[in-house]
Amino acid sequence: MRDVLLVGFGGAIGALLRFIIGGIIQKNTLTFPLSTFVINVVGSFFLSLLMYSAEYGGLVSREIRIFFAVGVLGAFTTFSSLEYESLRLLEVGEYFLFLLDLLGNVIFGFGACLSGKIVATIIWR
């Protein structure tokens, strides 16, 4: 039951952060879903930093990992939104933006994840 509460509370925080940050970013852009892009990249970095810090530093408890990795970051990152928004760009003939959105999220998200590992390695090794 404790894990359920940790995920639920973390998820509420992550969803609120996504809503607030996404709204701030997206209101300043036109067609490209920049808020989803930024949220996915930032979320990838922090998830990687958290998990590798737990592995290398050992200071991150199981409860903190559940709260942040599953709860906060699980609700914060937006993979389903990425897929939907990419499909919508394809449907309206925005082929360049479609490729930029889909490939950019994957490539930059992976780069952010790798960067999180590198930062954790520098901190903990």
Beta strands, then each sheet from edge to edge (+ up, - down):
end
